């Protein structure tokens, strides 16, 4: 019985060494060639929104109201739902992408949408 365990241990050791040599050889071959593995972003966009978002939550566009826009030179701020925000701020689940003189561009994580100032 001890001889059987020793034989299995030797076979597993040899397999490990062969696997290590193979991995090193493949890595050396791919470094010397132009083959580089690159991450590819998926083009899947048919859901249109996050399936995990709760409908009617703070991130829902129908709940957002653009109350006003403040500008001082190049510095622009918007008032959304009576909260002052600037470019890059978050309002609920939405991020302020851009502030224009009569509208604000928001992103909910999947797409951009525009809130217009009503006059």
MDTraj code that builds the backbone (N, CA, C; nanometers):
import mdtraj as md
import numpy as np

residues = "UNK UNK UNK UNK UNK UNK UNK UNK UNK UNK UNK UNK UNK UNK UNK UNK UNK UNK UNK UNK UNK UNK UNK UNK UNK UNK UNK UNK UNK UNK UNK UNK UNK UNK UNK UNK UNK UNK UNK UNK UNK UNK UNK UNK UNK UNK UNK UNK UNK UNK UNK UNK UNK UNK UNK UNK UNK UNK UNK UNK UNK UNK UNK UNK UNK UNK UNK UNK UNK UNK UNK UNK UNK UNK UNK UNK UNK UNK UNK UNK UNK UNK UNK UNK UNK UNK UNK UNK UNK UNK UNK UNK UNK UNK UNK UNK UNK UNK UNK UNK UNK UNK UNK UNK UNK UNK UNK UNK UNK UNK UNK UNK UNK UNK UNK UNK UNK UNK UNK".split()
xyz = np.array([
    [0.0806, -0.1191, 0.0000],
    [0.0000, 0.0000, 0.0000],
    [0.0857, 0.1266, 0.0000],
    [0.1930, 0.1352, 0.0788],
    [0.2757, 0.2560, 0.0756],
    [0.3381, 0.2798, -0.0617],
    [0.3671, 0.1745, -0.1342],
    [0.4251, 0.1916, -0.2673],
    [0.3250, 0.2560, -0.3627],
    [0.1969, 0.2241, -0.3486],
    [0.0924, 0.2806, -0.4329],
    [0.0804, 0.4314, -0.4098],
    [0.0858, 0.4764, -0.2844],
    [0.0797, 0.6190, -0.2525],
    [0.2019, 0.6916, -0.3071],
    [0.3169, 0.6288, -0.2999],
    [0.4401, 0.6890, -0.3505],
    [0.4332, 0.7049, -0.5018],
    [0.3812, 0.6066, -0.5710],
    [0.3692, 0.6132, -0.7167],
    [0.2725, 0.7254, -0.7571],
    [0.1592, 0.7381, -0.6877],
    [0.0631, 0.8447, -0.7169],
    [0.1254, 0.9816, -0.6915],
    [0.2013, 0.9949, -0.5851],
    [0.2694, 1.1203, -0.5529],
    [0.3713, 1.1566, -0.6602],
    [0.4461, 1.0585, -0.7088],
    [0.5455, 1.0838, -0.8144],
    [0.4764, 1.1261, -0.9436],
    [0.3658, 1.0591, -0.9790],
    [0.2931, 1.0934, -1.1020],
    [0.2361, 1.2348, -1.0933],
    [0.1790, 1.2708, -0.9784],
    [0.1261, 1.4061, -0.9613],
    [0.2369, 1.5109, -0.9666],
    [0.3519, 1.4807, -0.9109],
    [0.4667, 1.5721, -0.9156],
    [0.5130, 1.5945, -1.0584],
    [0.5222, 1.4859, -1.1352],
    [0.5642, 1.4971, -1.2756],
    [0.4617, 1.5794, -1.3544],
    [0.3331, 1.5557, -1.3302],
    [0.2293, 1.6316, -1.3992],
    [0.2383, 1.7802, -1.3646],
    [0.2673, 1.8123, -1.2392],
    [0.2799, 1.9523, -1.1985],
    [0.3982, 2.0190, -1.2672],
    [0.5096, 1.9498, -1.2763],
    [0.6288, 2.0048, -1.3416],
    [0.6031, 2.0255, -1.4902],
    [0.5382, 1.9295, -1.5560],
    [0.5063, 1.9433, -1.6984],
    [0.4119, 2.0619, -1.7206],
    [0.3117, 2.0771, -1.6345],
    [0.2185, 2.1886, -1.6445],
    [0.2899, 2.3226, -1.6276],
    [0.3812, 2.3313, -1.5342],
    [0.4581, 2.4540, -1.5118],
    [0.5446, 2.4870, -1.6318],
    [0.6141, 2.3882, -1.6874],
    [0.6998, 2.4101, -1.8047],
    [0.6151, 2.4539, -1.9242],
    [0.5000, 2.3899, -1.9440],
    [0.4115, 2.4261, -2.0535],
    [0.3626, 2.5708, -2.0393],
    [0.3216, 2.6110, -1.9190],
    [0.2756, 2.7474, -1.8955],
    [0.3834, 2.8500, -1.9218],
    [0.5063, 2.8216, -1.8795],
    [0.6174, 2.9135, -1.9048],
    [0.6502, 2.9219, -2.0524],
    [0.6432, 2.8098, -2.1230],
    [0.6721, 2.8094, -2.2663],
    [0.5678, 2.8886, -2.3429],
    [0.4407, 2.8714, -2.3096],
    [0.3344, 2.9459, -2.3776],
    [0.3466, 3.0947, -2.3497],
    [0.3781, 3.1317, -2.2278],
    [0.3922, 3.2734, -2.1954],
    [0.5111, 3.3350, -2.2683],
    [0.6195, 3.2602, -2.2873],
    [0.7346, 3.3112, -2.3616],
    [0.7005, 3.3285, -2.5086],
    [0.6215, 3.2381, -2.5649],
    [0.5829, 3.2469, -2.7055],
    [0.4925, 3.3675, -2.7286],
    [0.3963, 3.3914, -2.6398],
    [0.3046, 3.5039, -2.6606],
    [0.3712, 3.6382, -2.6373],
    [0.4752, 3.6445, -2.5557],
    [0.5475, 3.7710, -2.5357],
    [0.6282, 3.8071, -2.6584],
    [0.6774, 3.7092, -2.7323],
    [0.7616, 3.7354, -2.8484],
    [0.6810, 3.7595, -2.9752],
    [0.5515, 3.7364, -2.9730],
    [0.4686, 3.7601, -3.0906],
    [0.3798, 3.8810, -3.0662],
    [0.3065, 3.9189, -3.1682],
    [0.2197, 4.0356, -3.1560],
    [0.0853, 4.0005, -3.0930],
    [0.0656, 3.8769, -3.0545],
    [-0.0606, 3.8349, -2.9942],
    [-0.0700, 3.8896, -2.8526],
    [-0.1654, 3.9770, -2.8308],
    [-0.1929, 4.0293, -2.6976],
    [-0.3411, 4.0127, -2.6710],
    [-0.3744, 3.9680, -2.5554],
    [-0.5143, 3.9509, -2.5202],
    [-0.5688, 4.0840, -2.4708],
    [-0.6797, 4.1279, -2.5271],
    [-0.7384, 4.2557, -2.4893],
    [-0.8801, 4.2347, -2.4412],
    [-0.9189, 4.3143, -2.3439],
    [-1.0565, 4.3089, -2.2951],
    [-1.1460, 4.3763, -2.3986],
    [-1.2597, 4.3185, -2.4244],
    [-1.3542, 4.3720, -2.5214],
    [-1.4825, 4.4087, -2.4480],
    [-1.5257, 4.5316, -2.4670],
    [-1.6499, 4.5754, -2.4041],
    [-1.7685, 4.5211, -2.4818],
    [-1.8657, 4.4742, -2.4098],
    [-1.9827, 4.4164, -2.4742],
    [-2.0660, 4.5223, -2.5442],
    [-2.1315, 4.4841, -2.6506],
    [-2.2179, 4.5750, -2.7251],
    [-2.3642, 4.5515, -2.6903],
    [-2.3920, 4.4700, -2.5882],
    [-2.5276, 4.4356, -2.5497],
    [-2.5947, 4.5545, -2.4824],
    [-2.6974, 4.6097, -2.5477],
    [-2.7660, 4.7270, -2.4932],
    [-2.9172, 4.7164, -2.5030],
    [-2.9705, 4.5983, -2.5220],
    [-3.1138, 4.5892, -2.5467],
    [-3.1982, 4.6074, -2.4205],
    [-3.1418, 4.6024, -2.3010],
    [-3.2224, 4.6195, -2.1808],
    [-3.2660, 4.7643, -2.1617],
    [-3.1901, 4.8582, -2.2103],
    [-3.2191, 5.0016, -2.2033],
    [-3.2081, 5.0602, -2.0635],
    [-3.2149, 4.9800, -1.9593],
    [-3.1997, 5.0282, -1.8228],
    [-3.1487, 4.9142, -1.7368],
    [-3.1071, 4.9473, -1.6193],
    [-3.0589, 4.8455, -1.5278],
    [-3.1755, 4.7598, -1.4796],
    [-3.1649, 4.6278, -1.4906],
    [-3.2741, 4.5433, -1.4442],
    [-3.2853, 4.5408, -1.2921],
    [-3.1857, 4.5924, -1.2237],
    [-3.1840, 4.5921, -1.0783],
    [-3.2362, 4.7227, -1.0187],
    [-3.2610, 4.8235, -1.1034],
    [-3.3118, 4.9522, -1.0550],
    [-3.4581, 4.9374, -1.0157],
    [-3.4939, 4.9994, -0.9057],
    [-3.6312, 4.9955, -0.8582],
    [-3.7079, 5.1060, -0.9280],
    [-3.8160, 5.0697, -0.9926],
    [-3.8953, 5.1688, -1.0651],
    [-3.9566, 5.2679, -0.9665],
    [-3.9450, 5.3953, -0.9992],
    [-3.9987, 5.4987, -0.9120],
    [-3.9009, 5.5408, -0.8040],
    [-3.7760, 5.4917, -0.8092],
    [-3.6750, 5.5285, -0.7098],
    [-3.6217, 5.6671, -0.7425],
    [-3.5286, 5.7150, -0.6605],
    [-3.4742, 5.8501, -0.6784],
    [-3.4040, 5.8658, -0.8122],
    [-3.3622, 5.7565, -0.8768],
    [-3.2938, 5.7637, -1.0042],
    [-3.3887, 5.7767, -1.1229],
    [-3.5182, 5.7650, -1.1006],
    [-3.6164, 5.7716, -1.2079],
    [-3.6248, 5.9151, -1.2600],
    [-3.6145, 5.9306, -1.3917],
    [-3.6122, 6.0645, -1.4522],
    [-3.7437, 6.1383, -1.4296],
    [-3.8548, 6.0680, -1.4195],
    [-3.9831, 6.1360, -1.4019],
    [-3.9921, 6.2046, -1.2659],
    [-3.9070, 6.1675, -1.1729],
    [-3.9067, 6.2278, -1.0400],
    [-3.8164, 6.3518, -1.0321],
    [-3.7371, 6.3789, -1.1375],
    [-3.6419, 6.4901, -1.1355],
    [-3.7007, 6.6134, -1.2019],
    [-3.6819, 6.7280, -1.1375],
    [-3.7292, 6.8561, -1.1904],
    [-3.6125, 6.9540, -1.1887],
    [-3.5860, 7.0158, -1.3031],
    [-3.4827, 7.1185, -1.3118],
    [-3.5454, 7.2510, -1.2702],
    [-3.5083, 7.2991, -1.1502],
    [-3.5665, 7.4216, -1.0956],
    [-3.4966, 7.5476, -1.1457],
    [-3.3664, 7.5398, -1.1767],
    [-3.2948, 7.6578, -1.2220],
    [-3.1505, 7.6268, -1.2540],
    [-3.0851, 7.7254, -1.3184],
    [-2.9431, 7.7125, -1.3521],
    [-2.8741, 7.8408, -1.3086],
    [-2.7624, 7.8249, -1.2382],
    [-2.6828, 7.9377, -1.1908],
    [-2.5526, 7.9409, -1.2687],
    [-2.5109, 8.0605, -1.3125],
    [-2.3831, 8.0698, -1.3836],
    [-2.3070, 8.1914, -1.3349],
    [-2.1778, 8.1706, -1.3192],
    [-2.0869, 8.2774, -1.2813],
    [-1.9596, 8.2580, -1.3627],
    [-1.9529, 8.3218, -1.4785],
    [-1.8394, 8.3019, -1.5684],
    [-1.8452, 8.1616, -1.6280],
    [-1.7397, 8.0847, -1.6081],
    [-1.7352, 7.9478, -1.6591],
    [-1.7972, 7.8480, -1.5622],
    [-1.8204, 7.8902, -1.4384],
    [-1.8748, 7.8008, -1.3366],
    [-2.0265, 7.7957, -1.3481],
    [-2.0793, 7.6759, -1.3779],
    [-2.2240, 7.6586, -1.3922],
    [-2.2711, 7.5567, -1.2891],
    [-2.3843, 7.5894, -1.2259],
    [-2.4467, 7.4991, -1.1304],
    [-2.5938, 7.4900, -1.1655],
    [-2.6543, 7.3759, -1.1289],
    [-2.7965, 7.3565, -1.1566],
    [-2.8694, 7.3282, -1.0261],
    [-2.9967, 7.3612, -1.0251],
    [-3.0814, 7.3299, -0.9100],
    [-3.1804, 7.2235, -0.9570],
    [-3.1614, 7.1006, -0.9074],
    [-3.2480, 6.9882, -0.9427],
    [-3.3155, 6.9402, -0.8154],
    [-3.4476, 6.9366, -0.8171],
    [-3.5263, 6.8987, -0.6985],
    [-3.4840, 6.9801, -0.5756],
    [-3.4655, 7.1101, -0.5964],
    [-3.4262, 7.2048, -0.4910],
    [-3.2921, 7.1713, -0.4268],
    [-3.2042, 7.1039, -0.5015],
    [-3.0680, 7.0729, -0.4562],
    [-2.9699, 7.1306, -0.5570],
    [-2.8700, 7.2061, -0.5106],
    [-2.7700, 7.2653, -0.5992],
    [-2.6649, 7.1596, -0.6321],
    [-2.6422, 7.1361, -0.7622],
    [-2.5446, 7.0373, -0.8093],
    [-2.4560, 7.1024, -0.9139],
    [-2.3365, 7.0471, -0.9306],
    [-2.2495, 7.0924, -1.0381],
    [-2.2058, 6.9720, -1.1198],
    [-2.1259, 6.9955, -1.2233],
    [-2.0834, 6.8892, -1.3140],
    [-2.0078, 6.7822, -1.2348],
    [-2.0494, 6.6562, -1.2512],
    [-1.9869, 6.5447, -1.1814],
    [-2.0597, 6.5039, -1.0540],
    [-2.1544, 6.5862, -1.0089],
    [-2.2304, 6.5537, -0.8874],
    [-2.3313, 6.4439, -0.9161],
    [-2.3750, 6.3793, -0.8092],
    [-2.4780, 6.2766, -0.8210],
    [-2.6072, 6.3282, -0.7587],
    [-2.7163, 6.3023, -0.8274],
    [-2.8490, 6.3332, -0.7751],
    [-2.9273, 6.2025, -0.7842],
    [-2.9486, 6.1384, -0.6696],
    [-3.0069, 6.0045, -0.6685],
    [-2.9080, 5.9068, -0.7294],
    [-2.9532, 5.8302, -0.8286],
    [-2.8652, 5.7362, -0.8993],
    [-2.8064, 5.7970, -1.0257],
    [-2.8329, 5.9243, -1.0515],
    [-2.7907, 5.9896, -1.1754],
    [-2.6705, 6.0795, -1.1510],
    [-2.5844, 6.0871, -1.2522],
    [-2.4661, 6.1726, -1.2467],
    [-2.4838, 6.2886, -1.3436],
    [-2.4494, 6.4091, -1.2999],
    [-2.4579, 6.5273, -1.3857],
    [-2.3390, 6.5241, -1.4812],
    [-2.3684, 6.5132, -1.6117],
    [-2.2640, 6.5057, -1.7131],
    [-2.2267, 6.6443, -1.7628],
    [-2.3277, 6.7289, -1.7892],
    [-2.3012, 6.8619, -1.8440],
    [-2.4149, 6.9558, -1.8039],
    [-2.3797, 7.0828, -1.7883],
    [-2.4797, 7.1849, -1.7574],
    [-2.4721, 7.2904, -1.8673],
    [-2.5847, 7.3109, -1.9345],
    [-2.5937, 7.4116, -2.0401],
    [-2.6795, 7.5267, -1.9891],
    [-2.6989, 7.6314, -2.0713],
    [-2.7701, 7.7491, -2.0221],
    [-2.9187, 7.7239, -1.9985],
    [-2.9785, 7.6230, -2.0656],
    [-3.1201, 7.5954, -2.0438],
    [-3.1525, 7.4470, -2.0245],
    [-3.0497, 7.3633, -2.0020],
    [-3.0743, 7.2213, -1.9801],
    [-2.9563, 7.1577, -1.9062],
    [-2.9811, 7.0376, -1.8554],
    [-2.8785, 6.9602, -1.7847],
    [-2.8791, 6.8197, -1.8423],
    [-2.7595, 6.7662, -1.8726],
    [-2.7451, 6.6298, -1.9225],
    [-2.7108, 6.5403, -1.8033],
    [-2.7915, 6.4363, -1.7819],
    [-2.7698, 6.3406, -1.6735],
    [-2.7442, 6.2025, -1.7322],
    [-2.6748, 6.1176, -1.6570],
    [-2.6503, 5.9800, -1.6973],
    [-2.6916, 5.8897, -1.5837],
    [-2.7731, 5.7886, -1.6168],
    [-2.8198, 5.6956, -1.5134],
    [-2.7358, 5.5691, -1.5055],
    [-2.6237, 5.5654, -1.5742],
    [-2.5368, 5.4489, -1.5739],
    [-2.5469, 5.3693, -1.7022],
    [-2.6551, 5.3894, -1.7775],
    [-2.6708, 5.3187, -1.9042],
    [-2.6854, 5.4138, -2.0219],
    [-2.7468, 5.5298, -1.9991],
    [-2.7661, 5.6235, -2.1099],
    [-2.7757, 5.7658, -2.0561],
    [-2.7568, 5.8624, -2.1462],
    [-2.7709, 6.0030, -2.1120],
    [-2.9137, 6.0478, -2.1388],
    [-2.9608, 6.1413, -2.0596],
    [-3.0902, 6.2030, -2.0864],
    [-3.0803, 6.3489, -2.0436],
    [-3.1732, 6.4294, -2.0936],
    [-3.1667, 6.5742, -2.0769],
    [-3.2886, 6.6241, -1.9996],
    [-3.2598, 6.7072, -1.8994],
    [-3.3661, 6.7787, -1.8273],
    [-3.3653, 6.9214, -1.8793],
    [-3.4810, 6.9671, -1.9264],
    [-3.4893, 7.1045, -1.9797],
    [-3.5526, 7.1961, -1.8770],
    [-3.5066, 7.3179, -1.8783],
    [-3.5614, 7.4216, -1.7910],
    [-3.6909, 7.4713, -1.8525],
    [-3.7996, 7.4609, -1.7760],
    [-3.9286, 7.5069, -1.8277],
    [-3.9453, 7.6538, -1.7948],
    [-3.9943, 7.7306, -1.8924],
    [-4.0085, 7.8755, -1.8739],
    [-4.1519, 7.9136, -1.8673],
])
top = md.Topology()
chain = top.add_chain()
for i, resn in enumerate(residues, 1):
    res = top.add_residue(resn, chain, resSeq=i)
    for name in ("N", "CA", "C"):
        top.add_atom(name, md.element.get_by_symbol(name[0]), res)
traj = md.Trajectory(xyz[None], top)
